[in-house]
Amino acid sequence: MAGIGKTAPDFEDLLPAMAEKLGGDGLMRELCNGFKLLMDEETGVITAASLKRNATVLGLQDLRDDELASMVREGDLDGDGALSEMEFCVLMFRLSPGLMEESRLLLEEMLEDQLKTAGF
């Protein structure tokens, strides 16, 4: 059992494999399902409290309250202290090096195609 001073288990980035298996639309559906699983039913956002209530589902039951709050702050783009569905999805992509690299390559391809079409 992890305690204070111990590091979290290594993160296994499964999103690229999920994206390959499910496709883009399927991955987004799964991320939305994950968001709904973790969100506070009353407010419709993920808070540190809703993460704590659902920590066992994620294998995060050993994390302290300040660590859970830090996880929410990491993805809180608008500073409201909670994660909207969009912020959650952005955070999941940011935490996935494989998806970030794949997204960067797709963006570069799209930009090159746009530049060629525009005559550059």
Backbone as XML, in Angstrom:
<?xml version="1.0"?>
<chain id="A" units="angstrom">
  <residue number="1" name="MET">
    <atom name="N" x="0.850" y="-1.177" z="0.000"/>
    <atom name="CA" x="0.000" y="0.000" z="0.000"/>
    <atom name="C" x="0.891" y="1.233" z="0.000"/>
  </residue>
  <residue number="2" name="ALA">
    <atom name="N" x="0.619" y="2.173" z="-0.908"/>
    <atom name="CA" x="1.440" y="3.379" z="-1.008"/>
    <atom name="C" x="1.120" y="4.300" z="0.157"/>
  </residue>
  <residue number="3" name="GLY">
    <atom name="N" x="2.108" y="4.990" z="0.609"/>
    <atom name="CA" x="1.925" y="5.928" z="1.705"/>
    <atom name="C" x="2.638" y="7.220" z="1.389"/>
  </residue>
  <residue number="4" name="ILE">
    <atom name="N" x="2.692" y="8.072" z="2.379"/>
    <atom name="CA" x="3.365" y="9.347" z="2.208"/>
    <atom name="C" x="4.833" y="9.081" z="1.916"/>
  </residue>
  <residue number="5" name="GLY">
    <atom name="N" x="5.355" y="9.794" z="0.937"/>
    <atom name="CA" x="6.758" y="9.643" z="0.585"/>
    <atom name="C" x="7.003" y="8.602" z="-0.486"/>
  </residue>
  <residue number="6" name="LYS">
    <atom name="N" x="6.006" y="7.774" z="-0.779"/>
    <atom name="CA" x="6.168" y="6.784" z="-1.836"/>
    <atom name="C" x="5.649" y="7.366" z="-3.135"/>
  </residue>
  <residue number="7" name="THR">
    <atom name="N" x="6.240" y="6.943" z="-4.224"/>
    <atom name="CA" x="5.812" y="7.465" z="-5.513"/>
    <atom name="C" x="4.625" y="6.666" z="-6.030"/>
  </residue>
  <residue number="8" name="ALA">
    <atom name="N" x="3.856" y="7.287" z="-6.912"/>
    <atom name="CA" x="2.714" y="6.621" z="-7.532"/>
    <atom name="C" x="3.231" y="5.555" z="-8.487"/>
  </residue>
  <residue number="9" name="PRO">
    <atom name="N" x="2.414" y="4.557" z="-8.764"/>
    <atom name="CA" x="2.849" y="3.535" z="-9.718"/>
    <atom name="C" x="3.085" y="4.159" z="-11.090"/>
  </residue>
  <residue number="10" name="ASP">
    <atom name="N" x="3.925" y="3.514" z="-11.890"/>
    <atom name="CA" x="4.199" y="4.020" z="-13.227"/>
    <atom name="C" x="2.912" y="4.093" z="-14.023"/>
  </residue>
  <residue number="11" name="PHE">
    <atom name="N" x="2.780" y="5.187" z="-14.788"/>
    <atom name="CA" x="1.612" y="5.412" z="-15.614"/>
    <atom name="C" x="1.779" y="4.665" z="-16.929"/>
  </residue>
  <residue number="12" name="GLU">
    <atom name="N" x="0.810" y="3.835" z="-17.264"/>
    <atom name="CA" x="0.838" y="3.130" z="-18.533"/>
    <atom name="C" x="-0.103" y="3.855" z="-19.484"/>
  </residue>
  <residue number="13" name="ASP">
    <atom name="N" x="0.434" y="4.402" z="-20.545"/>
    <atom name="CA" x="-0.327" y="5.197" z="-21.500"/>
    <atom name="C" x="-1.089" y="4.271" z="-22.440"/>
  </residue>
  <residue number="14" name="LEU">
    <atom name="N" x="-2.371" y="4.082" z="-22.144"/>
    <atom name="CA" x="-3.202" y="3.192" z="-22.944"/>
    <atom name="C" x="-4.004" y="3.931" z="-24.007"/>
  </residue>
  <residue number="15" name="LEU">
    <atom name="N" x="-4.017" y="5.258" z="-23.975"/>
    <atom name="CA" x="-4.837" y="5.999" z="-24.928"/>
    <atom name="C" x="-4.463" y="5.753" z="-26.387"/>
  </residue>
  <residue number="16" name="PRO">
    <atom name="N" x="-3.180" y="5.694" z="-26.757"/>
    <atom name="CA" x="-2.885" y="5.418" z="-28.169"/>
    <atom name="C" x="-3.433" y="4.069" z="-28.639"/>
  </residue>
  <residue number="17" name="ALA">
    <atom name="N" x="-3.342" y="3.046" z="-27.798"/>
    <atom name="CA" x="-3.885" y="1.735" z="-28.171"/>
    <atom name="C" x="-5.401" y="1.794" z="-28.273"/>
  </residue>
  <residue number="18" name="MET">
    <atom name="N" x="-6.029" y="2.523" z="-27.362"/>
    <atom name="CA" x="-7.481" y="2.688" z="-27.427"/>
    <atom name="C" x="-7.883" y="3.427" z="-28.692"/>
  </residue>
  <residue number="19" name="ALA">
    <atom name="N" x="-7.131" y="4.479" z="-29.038"/>
    <atom name="CA" x="-7.442" y="5.258" z="-30.237"/>
    <atom name="C" x="-7.323" y="4.397" z="-31.486"/>
  </residue>
  <residue number="20" name="GLU">
    <atom name="N" x="-6.300" y="3.559" z="-31.511"/>
    <atom name="CA" x="-6.100" y="2.682" z="-32.667"/>
    <atom name="C" x="-7.242" y="1.672" z="-32.778"/>
  </residue>
  <residue number="21" name="LYS">
    <atom name="N" x="-7.652" y="1.131" z="-31.656"/>
    <atom name="CA" x="-8.697" y="0.114" z="-31.658"/>
    <atom name="C" x="-10.084" y="0.711" z="-31.901"/>
  </residue>
  <residue number="22" name="LEU">
    <atom name="N" x="-10.371" y="1.849" z="-31.269"/>
    <atom name="CA" x="-11.712" y="2.416" z="-31.299"/>
    <atom name="C" x="-11.912" y="3.472" z="-32.375"/>
  </residue>
  <residue number="23" name="GLY">
    <atom name="N" x="-10.817" y="4.025" z="-32.890"/>
    <atom name="CA" x="-10.936" y="5.154" z="-33.800"/>
    <atom name="C" x="-11.184" y="6.424" z="-33.010"/>
  </residue>
  <residue number="24" name="GLY">
    <atom name="N" x="-11.134" y="7.555" z="-33.687"/>
    <atom name="CA" x="-11.279" y="8.846" z="-33.013"/>
    <atom name="C" x="-12.614" y="9.017" z="-32.319"/>
  </residue>
  <residue number="25" name="ASP">
    <atom name="N" x="-13.697" y="8.688" z="-33.015"/>
    <atom name="CA" x="-15.023" y="8.845" z="-32.415"/>
    <atom name="C" x="-15.204" y="7.917" z="-31.214"/>
  </residue>
  <residue number="26" name="GLY">
    <atom name="N" x="-14.740" y="6.686" z="-31.342"/>
    <atom name="CA" x="-14.858" y="5.733" z="-30.245"/>
    <atom name="C" x="-14.057" y="6.166" z="-29.029"/>
  </residue>
  <residue number="27" name="LEU">
    <atom name="N" x="-12.847" y="6.695" z="-29.268"/>
    <atom name="CA" x="-12.025" y="7.168" z="-28.157"/>
    <atom name="C" x="-12.715" y="8.323" z="-27.446"/>
  </residue>
  <residue number="28" name="MET">
    <atom name="N" x="-13.289" y="9.248" z="-28.215"/>
    <atom name="CA" x="-13.975" y="10.379" z="-27.593"/>
    <atom name="C" x="-15.190" y="9.900" z="-26.789"/>
  </residue>
  <residue number="29" name="ARG">
    <atom name="N" x="-15.917" y="8.909" z="-27.283"/>
    <atom name="CA" x="-17.037" y="8.346" z="-26.514"/>
    <atom name="C" x="-16.552" y="7.760" z="-25.189"/>
  </residue>
  <residue number="30" name="GLU">
    <atom name="N" x="-15.417" y="7.043" z="-25.240"/>
    <atom name="CA" x="-14.871" y="6.450" z="-24.019"/>
    <atom name="C" x="-14.403" y="7.525" z="-23.039"/>
  </residue>
  <residue number="31" name="LEU">
    <atom name="N" x="-13.794" y="8.584" z="-23.551"/>
    <atom name="CA" x="-13.380" y="9.683" z="-22.674"/>
    <atom name="C" x="-14.604" y="10.336" z="-22.035"/>
  </residue>
  <residue number="32" name="CYS">
    <atom name="N" x="-15.667" y="10.512" z="-22.811"/>
    <atom name="CA" x="-16.901" y="11.082" z="-22.263"/>
    <atom name="C" x="-17.488" y="10.173" z="-21.192"/>
  </residue>
  <residue number="33" name="ASN">
    <atom name="N" x="-17.451" y="8.865" z="-21.425"/>
    <atom name="CA" x="-17.925" y="7.920" z="-20.408"/>
    <atom name="C" x="-17.079" y="8.003" z="-19.146"/>
  </residue>
  <residue number="34" name="GLY">
    <atom name="N" x="-15.756" y="8.134" z="-19.321"/>
    <atom name="CA" x="-14.867" y="8.289" z="-18.169"/>
    <atom name="C" x="-15.169" y="9.553" z="-17.396"/>
  </residue>
  <residue number="35" name="PHE">
    <atom name="N" x="-15.442" y="10.631" z="-18.122"/>
    <atom name="CA" x="-15.787" y="11.894" z="-17.470"/>
    <atom name="C" x="-17.048" y="11.715" z="-16.631"/>
  </residue>
  <residue number="36" name="LYS">
    <atom name="N" x="-18.068" y="11.104" z="-17.209"/>
    <atom name="CA" x="-19.348" y="10.923" z="-16.504"/>
    <atom name="C" x="-19.175" y="10.058" z="-15.257"/>
  </residue>
  <residue number="37" name="LEU">
    <atom name="N" x="-18.280" y="9.102" z="-15.329"/>
    <atom name="CA" x="-18.008" y="8.234" z="-14.189"/>
    <atom name="C" x="-17.392" y="9.023" z="-13.027"/>
  </residue>
  <residue number="38" name="LEU">
    <atom name="N" x="-16.579" y="10.024" z="-13.343"/>
    <atom name="CA" x="-15.839" y="10.767" z="-12.320"/>
    <atom name="C" x="-16.502" y="12.066" z="-11.882"/>
  </residue>
  <residue number="39" name="MET">
    <atom name="N" x="-17.470" y="12.542" z="-12.645"/>
    <atom name="CA" x="-18.051" y="13.859" z="-12.354"/>
    <atom name="C" x="-18.979" y="13.825" z="-11.148"/>
  </residue>
  <residue number="40" name="ASP">
    <atom name="N" x="-19.165" y="14.991" z="-10.584"/>
    <atom name="CA" x="-20.130" y="15.196" z="-9.525"/>
    <atom name="C" x="-21.504" y="15.285" z="-10.190"/>
  </residue>
  <residue number="41" name="GLU">
    <atom name="N" x="-22.418" y="14.438" z="-9.779"/>
    <atom name="CA" x="-23.747" y="14.376" z="-10.412"/>
    <atom name="C" x="-24.500" y="15.707" z="-10.321"/>
  </residue>
  <residue number="42" name="GLU">
    <atom name="N" x="-24.342" y="16.423" z="-9.222"/>
    <atom name="CA" x="-25.089" y="17.668" z="-9.016"/>
    <atom name="C" x="-24.545" y="18.820" z="-9.854"/>
  </residue>
  <residue number="43" name="THR">
    <atom name="N" x="-23.213" y="18.898" z="-9.977"/>
    <atom name="CA" x="-22.619" y="20.046" z="-10.671"/>
    <atom name="C" x="-22.244" y="19.755" z="-12.113"/>
  </residue>
  <residue number="44" name="GLY">
    <atom name="N" x="-22.098" y="18.479" z="-12.471"/>
    <atom name="CA" x="-21.747" y="18.118" z="-13.843"/>
    <atom name="C" x="-20.293" y="18.358" z="-14.195"/>
  </residue>
  <residue number="45" name="VAL">
    <atom name="N" x="-19.429" y="18.505" z="-13.171"/>
    <atom name="CA" x="-17.993" y="18.691" z="-13.387"/>
    <atom name="C" x="-17.229" y="17.749" z="-12.460"/>
  </residue>
  <residue number="46" name="ILE">
    <atom name="N" x="-15.946" y="17.556" z="-12.755"/>
    <atom name="CA" x="-15.091" y="16.758" z="-11.878"/>
    <atom name="C" x="-14.446" y="17.693" z="-10.869"/>
  </residue>
  <residue number="47" name="THR">
    <atom name="N" x="-14.592" y="17.357" z="-9.605"/>
    <atom name="CA" x="-13.976" y="18.116" z="-8.525"/>
    <atom name="C" x="-13.039" y="17.182" z="-7.764"/>
  </residue>
  <residue number="48" name="ALA">
    <atom name="N" x="-12.239" y="17.751" z="-6.888"/>
    <atom name="CA" x="-11.384" y="16.908" z="-6.049"/>
    <atom name="C" x="-12.245" y="15.965" z="-5.211"/>
  </residue>
  <residue number="49" name="ALA">
    <atom name="N" x="-13.399" y="16.443" z="-4.757"/>
    <atom name="CA" x="-14.296" y="15.610" z="-3.949"/>
    <atom name="C" x="-14.871" y="14.463" z="-4.776"/>
  </residue>
  <residue number="50" name="SER">
    <atom name="N" x="-15.260" y="14.725" z="-6.028"/>
    <atom name="CA" x="-15.808" y="13.639" z="-6.849"/>
    <atom name="C" x="-14.711" y="12.646" z="-7.225"/>
  </residue>
  <residue number="51" name="LEU">
    <atom name="N" x="-13.487" y="13.138" z="-7.408"/>
    <atom name="CA" x="-12.366" y="12.224" z="-7.647"/>
    <atom name="C" x="-12.152" y="11.328" z="-6.438"/>
  </residue>
  <residue number="52" name="LYS">
    <atom name="N" x="-12.237" y="11.926" z="-5.252"/>
    <atom name="CA" x="-12.030" y="11.147" z="-4.028"/>
    <atom name="C" x="-13.103" y="10.063" z="-3.899"/>
  </residue>
  <residue number="53" name="ARG">
    <atom name="N" x="-14.361" y="10.415" z="-4.204"/>
    <atom name="CA" x="-15.447" y="9.434" z="-4.119"/>
    <atom name="C" x="-15.238" y="8.280" z="-5.099"/>
  </residue>
  <residue number="54" name="ASN">
    <atom name="N" x="-14.604" y="8.561" z="-6.228"/>
    <atom name="CA" x="-14.435" y="7.558" z="-7.280"/>
    <atom name="C" x="-12.995" y="7.070" z="-7.406"/>
  </residue>
  <residue number="55" name="ALA">
    <atom name="N" x="-12.157" y="7.385" z="-6.443"/>
    <atom name="CA" x="-10.726" y="7.069" z="-6.515"/>
    <atom name="C" x="-10.455" y="5.578" z="-6.679"/>
  </residue>
  <residue number="56" name="THR">
    <atom name="N" x="-11.266" y="4.743" z="-6.063"/>
    <atom name="CA" x="-11.052" y="3.300" z="-6.137"/>
    <atom name="C" x="-11.186" y="2.799" z="-7.572"/>
  </residue>
  <residue number="57" name="VAL">
    <atom name="N" x="-12.127" y="3.368" z="-8.316"/>
    <atom name="CA" x="-12.329" y="2.977" z="-9.713"/>
    <atom name="C" x="-11.053" y="3.198" z="-10.525"/>
  </residue>
  <residue number="58" name="LEU">
    <atom name="N" x="-10.314" y="4.236" z="-10.162"/>
    <atom name="CA" x="-9.095" y="4.602" z="-10.881"/>
    <atom name="C" x="-7.834" y="3.996" z="-10.275"/>
  </residue>
  <residue number="59" name="GLY">
    <atom name="N" x="-7.978" y="3.311" z="-9.151"/>
    <atom name="CA" x="-6.802" y="2.796" z="-8.458"/>
    <atom name="C" x="-6.044" y="3.895" z="-7.732"/>
  </residue>
  <residue number="60" name="LEU">
    <atom name="N" x="-6.743" y="4.978" z="-7.404"/>
    <atom name="CA" x="-6.108" y="6.134" z="-6.757"/>
    <atom name="C" x="-6.503" y="6.273" z="-5.294"/>
  </residue>
  <residue number="61" name="GLN">
    <atom name="N" x="-7.006" y="5.219" z="-4.694"/>
    <atom name="CA" x="-7.501" y="5.295" z="-3.321"/>
    <atom name="C" x="-6.433" y="5.693" z="-2.313"/>
  </residue>
  <residue number="62" name="ASP">
    <atom name="N" x="-5.166" y="5.539" z="-2.657"/>
    <atom name="CA" x="-4.098" y="5.873" z="-1.714"/>
    <atom name="C" x="-3.630" y="7.326" z="-1.817"/>
  </residue>
  <residue number="63" name="LEU">
    <atom name="N" x="-4.192" y="8.075" z="-2.768"/>
    <atom name="CA" x="-3.774" y="9.470" z="-2.914"/>
    <atom name="C" x="-4.415" y="10.339" z="-1.837"/>
  </residue>
  <residue number="64" name="ARG">
    <atom name="N" x="-3.635" y="11.308" z="-1.372"/>
    <atom name="CA" x="-4.112" y="12.255" z="-0.364"/>
    <atom name="C" x="-5.014" y="13.296" z="-1.035"/>
  </residue>
  <residue number="65" name="ASP">
    <atom name="N" x="-5.794" y="14.004" z="-0.220"/>
    <atom name="CA" x="-6.693" y="15.035" z="-0.725"/>
    <atom name="C" x="-5.949" y="16.103" z="-1.528"/>
  </residue>
  <residue number="66" name="ASP">
    <atom name="N" x="-4.753" y="16.511" z="-1.045"/>
    <atom name="CA" x="-4.008" y="17.548" z="-1.756"/>
    <atom name="C" x="-3.518" y="17.037" z="-3.116"/>
  </residue>
  <residue number="67" name="GLU">
    <atom name="N" x="-3.234" y="15.744" z="-3.216"/>
    <atom name="CA" x="-2.805" y="15.167" z="-4.492"/>
    <atom name="C" x="-3.976" y="15.117" z="-5.477"/>
  </residue>
  <residue number="68" name="LEU">
    <atom name="N" x="-5.164" y="14.784" z="-4.991"/>
    <atom name="CA" x="-6.352" y="14.773" z="-5.844"/>
    <atom name="C" x="-6.681" y="16.191" z="-6.317"/>
  </residue>
  <residue number="69" name="ALA">
    <atom name="N" x="-6.565" y="17.157" z="-5.415"/>
    <atom name="CA" x="-6.808" y="18.559" z="-5.784"/>
    <atom name="C" x="-5.795" y="19.018" z="-6.829"/>
  </residue>
  <residue number="70" name="SER">
    <atom name="N" x="-4.563" y="18.573" z="-6.700"/>
    <atom name="CA" x="-3.525" y="18.916" z="-7.665"/>
    <atom name="C" x="-3.857" y="18.357" z="-9.051"/>
  </residue>
  <residue number="71" name="MET">
    <atom name="N" x="-4.430" y="17.159" z="-9.081"/>
    <atom name="CA" x="-4.819" y="16.564" z="-10.361"/>
    <atom name="C" x="-5.878" y="17.425" z="-11.053"/>
  </residue>
  <residue number="72" name="VAL">
    <atom name="N" x="-6.828" y="17.926" z="-10.285"/>
    <atom name="CA" x="-7.865" y="18.789" z="-10.851"/>
    <atom name="C" x="-7.233" y="20.097" z="-11.334"/>
  </residue>
  <residue number="73" name="ARG">
    <atom name="N" x="-6.361" y="20.701" z="-10.516"/>
    <atom name="CA" x="-5.706" y="21.956" z="-10.918"/>
    <atom name="C" x="-4.918" y="21.794" z="-12.214"/>
  </residue>
  <residue number="74" name="GLU">
    <atom name="N" x="-4.304" y="20.624" z="-12.407"/>
    <atom name="CA" x="-3.493" y="20.366" z="-13.603"/>
    <atom name="C" x="-4.291" y="20.568" z="-14.883"/>
  </residue>
  <residue number="75" name="GLY">
    <atom name="N" x="-5.561" y="20.215" z="-14.864"/>
    <atom name="CA" x="-6.369" y="20.321" z="-16.076"/>
    <atom name="C" x="-7.343" y="21.474" z="-16.089"/>
  </residue>
  <residue number="76" name="ASP">
    <atom name="N" x="-7.405" y="22.240" z="-14.999"/>
    <atom name="CA" x="-8.379" y="23.328" z="-14.860"/>
    <atom name="C" x="-7.929" y="24.544" z="-15.664"/>
  </residue>
  <residue number="77" name="LEU">
    <atom name="N" x="-8.401" y="24.644" z="-16.891"/>
    <atom name="CA" x="-7.960" y="25.712" z="-17.785"/>
    <atom name="C" x="-8.608" y="27.059" z="-17.492"/>
  </residue>
  <residue number="78" name="ASP">
    <atom name="N" x="-9.835" y="27.055" z="-16.971"/>
    <atom name="CA" x="-10.519" y="28.326" z="-16.726"/>
    <atom name="C" x="-10.438" y="28.791" z="-15.273"/>
  </residue>
  <residue number="79" name="GLY">
    <atom name="N" x="-9.766" y="28.018" z="-14.423"/>
    <atom name="CA" x="-9.525" y="28.436" z="-13.043"/>
    <atom name="C" x="-10.734" y="28.366" z="-12.127"/>
  </residue>
  <residue number="80" name="ASP">
    <atom name="N" x="-11.748" y="27.581" z="-12.494"/>
    <atom name="CA" x="-12.937" y="27.502" z="-11.642"/>
    <atom name="C" x="-12.848" y="26.413" z="-10.568"/>
  </residue>
  <residue number="81" name="GLY">
    <atom name="N" x="-11.710" y="25.719" z="-10.511"/>
    <atom name="CA" x="-11.516" y="24.710" z="-9.479"/>
    <atom name="C" x="-12.120" y="23.354" z="-9.796"/>
  </residue>
  <residue number="82" name="ALA">
    <atom name="N" x="-12.557" y="23.171" z="-11.035"/>
    <atom name="CA" x="-13.173" y="21.910" z="-11.445"/>
    <atom name="C" x="-12.828" y="21.636" z="-12.904"/>
  </residue>
  <residue number="83" name="LEU">
    <atom name="N" x="-13.086" y="20.406" z="-13.341"/>
    <atom name="CA" x="-12.836" y="20.033" z="-14.731"/>
    <atom name="C" x="-14.156" y="19.860" z="-15.469"/>
  </residue>
  <residue number="84" name="SER">
    <atom name="N" x="-14.337" y="20.641" z="-16.511"/>
    <atom name="CA" x="-15.462" y="20.415" z="-17.409"/>
    <atom name="C" x="-15.123" y="19.211" z="-18.282"/>
  </residue>
  <residue number="85" name="GLU">
    <atom name="N" x="-16.072" y="18.764" z="-19.068"/>
    <atom name="CA" x="-15.817" y="17.629" z="-19.945"/>
    <atom name="C" x="-14.703" y="17.952" z="-20.940"/>
  </residue>
  <residue number="86" name="MET">
    <atom name="N" x="-14.698" y="19.156" z="-21.483"/>
    <atom name="CA" x="-13.659" y="19.558" z="-22.429"/>
    <atom name="C" x="-12.292" y="19.594" z="-21.750"/>
  </residue>
  <residue number="87" name="GLU">
    <atom name="N" x="-12.221" y="20.173" z="-20.550"/>
    <atom name="CA" x="-10.952" y="20.237" z="-19.832"/>
    <atom name="C" x="-10.431" y="18.837" z="-19.513"/>
  </residue>
  <residue number="88" name="PHE">
    <atom name="N" x="-11.328" y="17.932" z="-19.150"/>
    <atom name="CA" x="-10.940" y="16.550" z="-18.863"/>
    <atom name="C" x="-10.337" y="15.895" z="-20.100"/>
  </residue>
  <residue number="89" name="CYS">
    <atom name="N" x="-10.992" y="16.059" z="-21.250"/>
    <atom name="CA" x="-10.491" y="15.454" z="-22.486"/>
    <atom name="C" x="-9.142" y="16.042" z="-22.888"/>
  </residue>
  <residue number="90" name="VAL">
    <atom name="N" x="-8.996" y="17.356" z="-22.765"/>
    <atom name="CA" x="-7.718" y="18.007" z="-23.068"/>
    <atom name="C" x="-6.631" y="17.458" z="-22.157"/>
  </residue>
  <residue number="91" name="LEU">
    <atom name="N" x="-6.939" y="17.317" z="-20.876"/>
    <atom name="CA" x="-5.964" y="16.790" z="-19.920"/>
    <atom name="C" x="-5.558" y="15.365" z="-20.281"/>
  </residue>
  <residue number="92" name="MET">
    <atom name="N" x="-6.511" y="14.534" z="-20.650"/>
    <atom name="CA" x="-6.192" y="13.154" z="-21.015"/>
    <atom name="C" x="-5.254" y="13.113" z="-22.223"/>
  </residue>
  <residue number="93" name="PHE">
    <atom name="N" x="-5.477" y="13.986" z="-23.194"/>
    <atom name="CA" x="-4.581" y="14.044" z="-24.353"/>
    <atom name="C" x="-3.206" y="14.558" z="-23.944"/>
  </residue>
  <residue number="94" name="ARG">
    <atom name="N" x="-3.173" y="15.585" z="-23.070"/>
    <atom name="CA" x="-1.888" y="16.130" z="-22.623"/>
    <atom name="C" x="-1.072" y="15.100" z="-21.863"/>
  </residue>
  <residue number="95" name="LEU">
    <atom name="N" x="-1.746" y="14.237" z="-21.110"/>
    <atom name="CA" x="-1.053" y="13.231" z="-20.304"/>
    <atom name="C" x="-0.622" y="12.024" z="-21.119"/>
  </residue>
  <residue number="96" name="SER">
    <atom name="N" x="-1.000" y="11.989" z="-22.396"/>
    <atom name="CA" x="-0.672" y="10.852" z="-23.255"/>
    <atom name="C" x="0.373" y="11.271" z="-24.279"/>
  </residue>
  <residue number="97" name="PRO">
    <atom name="N" x="1.653" y="11.000" z="-24.018"/>
    <atom name="CA" x="2.705" y="11.383" z="-24.975"/>
    <atom name="C" x="2.471" y="10.788" z="-26.361"/>
  </residue>
  <residue number="98" name="GLY">
    <atom name="N" x="1.971" y="9.560" z="-26.424"/>
    <atom name="CA" x="1.729" y="8.926" z="-27.710"/>
    <atom name="C" x="0.672" y="9.645" z="-28.517"/>
  </residue>
  <residue number="99" name="LEU">
    <atom name="N" x="-0.424" y="10.034" z="-27.868"/>
    <atom name="CA" x="-1.475" y="10.753" z="-28.580"/>
    <atom name="C" x="-1.021" y="12.156" z="-28.956"/>
  </residue>
  <residue number="100" name="MET">
    <atom name="N" x="-0.248" y="12.789" z="-28.095"/>
    <atom name="CA" x="0.243" y="14.135" z="-28.414"/>
    <atom name="C" x="1.121" y="14.100" z="-29.656"/>
  </residue>
  <residue number="101" name="GLU">
    <atom name="N" x="1.991" y="13.117" z="-29.770"/>
    <atom name="CA" x="2.867" y="13.012" z="-30.936"/>
    <atom name="C" x="2.044" y="12.724" z="-32.189"/>
  </residue>
  <residue number="102" name="GLU">
    <atom name="N" x="1.090" y="11.809" z="-32.069"/>
    <atom name="CA" x="0.237" y="11.480" z="-33.214"/>
    <atom name="C" x="-0.575" y="12.704" z="-33.643"/>
  </residue>
  <residue number="103" name="SER">
    <atom name="N" x="-1.111" y="13.452" z="-32.680"/>
    <atom name="CA" x="-1.881" y="14.657" z="-32.979"/>
    <atom name="C" x="-0.997" y="15.705" z="-33.659"/>
  </residue>
  <residue number="104" name="ARG">
    <atom name="N" x="0.238" y="15.846" z="-33.179"/>
    <atom name="CA" x="1.157" y="16.816" z="-33.774"/>
    <atom name="C" x="1.435" y="16.460" z="-35.230"/>
  </residue>
  <residue number="105" name="LEU">
    <atom name="N" x="1.658" y="15.180" z="-35.510"/>
    <atom name="CA" x="1.926" y="14.750" z="-36.876"/>
    <atom name="C" x="0.716" y="14.982" z="-37.780"/>
  </residue>
  <residue number="106" name="LEU">
    <atom name="N" x="-0.477" y="14.690" z="-37.289"/>
    <atom name="CA" x="-1.693" y="14.938" z="-38.072"/>
    <atom name="C" x="-1.879" y="16.419" z="-38.350"/>
  </residue>
  <residue number="107" name="LEU">
    <atom name="N" x="-1.621" y="17.261" z="-37.365"/>
    <atom name="CA" x="-1.727" y="18.697" z="-37.543"/>
    <atom name="C" x="-0.734" y="19.194" z="-38.586"/>
  </residue>
  <residue number="108" name="GLU">
    <atom name="N" x="0.502" y="18.700" z="-38.530"/>
    <atom name="CA" x="1.501" y="19.090" z="-39.521"/>
    <atom name="C" x="1.064" y="18.698" z="-40.930"/>
  </residue>
  <residue number="109" name="GLU">
    <atom name="N" x="0.512" y="17.489" z="-41.072"/>
    <atom name="CA" x="0.025" y="17.043" z="-42.383"/>
    <atom name="C" x="-1.097" y="17.947" z="-42.884"/>
  </residue>
  <residue number="110" name="MET">
    <atom name="N" x="-2.029" y="18.280" z="-41.994"/>
    <atom name="CA" x="-3.145" y="19.138" z="-42.384"/>
    <atom name="C" x="-2.652" y="20.514" z="-42.804"/>
  </residue>
  <residue number="111" name="LEU">
    <atom name="N" x="-1.699" y="21.061" z="-42.058"/>
    <atom name="CA" x="-1.163" y="22.375" z="-42.408"/>
    <atom name="C" x="-0.432" y="22.342" z="-43.749"/>
  </residue>
  <residue number="112" name="GLU">
    <atom name="N" x="0.340" y="21.295" z="-43.983"/>
    <atom name="CA" x="1.029" y="21.160" z="-45.270"/>
    <atom name="C" x="0.025" y="21.086" z="-46.412"/>
  </residue>
  <residue number="113" name="ASP">
    <atom name="N" x="-1.033" y="20.316" z="-46.234"/>
    <atom name="CA" x="-2.058" y="20.209" z="-47.274"/>
    <atom name="C" x="-2.733" y="21.565" z="-47.515"/>
  </residue>
  <residue number="114" name="GLN">
    <atom name="N" x="-3.014" y="22.295" z="-46.460"/>
    <atom name="CA" x="-3.638" y="23.603" z="-46.605"/>
    <atom name="C" x="-2.724" y="24.583" z="-47.332"/>
  </residue>
  <residue number="115" name="LEU">
    <atom name="N" x="-1.425" y="24.530" z="-47.001"/>
    <atom name="CA" x="-0.464" y="25.413" z="-47.661"/>
    <atom name="C" x="-0.342" y="25.061" z="-49.145"/>
  </residue>
  <residue number="116" name="LYS">
    <atom name="N" x="-0.322" y="23.789" z="-49.478"/>
    <atom name="CA" x="-0.245" y="23.356" z="-50.877"/>
    <atom name="C" x="-1.485" y="23.810" z="-51.637"/>
  </residue>
  <residue number="117" name="THR">
    <atom name="N" x="-2.651" y="23.643" z="-51.004"/>
    <atom name="CA" x="-3.894" y="24.046" z="-51.635"/>
    <atom name="C" x="-3.927" y="25.555" z="-51.864"/>
  </residue>
  <residue number="118" name="ALA">
    <atom name="N" x="-3.348" y="26.292" z="-50.963"/>
    <atom name="CA" x="-3.308" y="27.758" z="-51.066"/>
    <atom name="C" x="-2.202" y="28.236" z="-52.015"/>
  </residue>
  <residue number="119" name="GLY">
    <atom name="N" x="-1.387" y="27.300" z="-52.519"/>
    <atom name="CA" x="-0.356" y="27.665" z="-53.482"/>
    <atom name="C" x="0.973" y="28.043" z="-52.869"/>
  </residue>
  <residue number="120" name="PHE">
    <atom name="N" x="1.215" y="27.691" z="-51.643"/>
    <atom name="CA" x="2.501" y="28.012" z="-51.007"/>
    <atom name="C" x="3.467" y="26.878" z="-51.127"/>
  </residue>
</chain>
